[in-house]
């Protein structure tokens, strides 16, 4: 698997999660900006690490 593909997939999931959280809790302003900045980065890094660790253990 290409090394950045897992990060991109996690970032897309993070964007979807940020959309869901912002609509569910009615976030606006700075909080929404922080959510859309952090969620893709955190989810992208998390998914990339998860895939890297599971592929290494095989």
N, C-alpha and C positions, 0 to 999 in steps of 0.2 A: 504494500500500500504506500502510496506517495506520502511523504512525511507531513505535508501541509494539508492533505485532504481531511484527516481527522480533525485538525484544528478548525478548518472551514466549516465542517459539519457541526461541530460544537458551537461555533459562533452563530450559525444559523439557528440552532436550537436556543441559544441564549437570546437572540432577537425575538423569537417567538415567545419565549418565557417573559421577556420584558414587556411585550405587547399585552400578554395575558395579565400580568401583574398590574400594569398601568390601567387597564380597563376594569379589572376587578376591584381595585382599591381607589379608583378615581384620582390617580396621581397626576400632578401637573407641576409645571415650573422646574425648579432645580432638582427636586427629587426624581422627576421623570428623566431629566437629562443625565443624572448620575446612574439611574437604572439602565438606560440605554447605552451608557458608556462602559459600565462594569459587567453587566450580565453576559454580553457576548465574549468578553475577554476571559471571564472566569469559567464559563461553560466550555469555551474552546480549549483552554488550557487543561481543564479537568478531563474532558473526553480524550484529548491527545495523550495525557498521562495514563489514563485507564487502558487505552488500546495498546500503548507502548508496553505497559507492565504485563498485560495478558499475552501479548505476542512474545515477550521475552521468556515467559514461564513455560512455554511449550517446548 
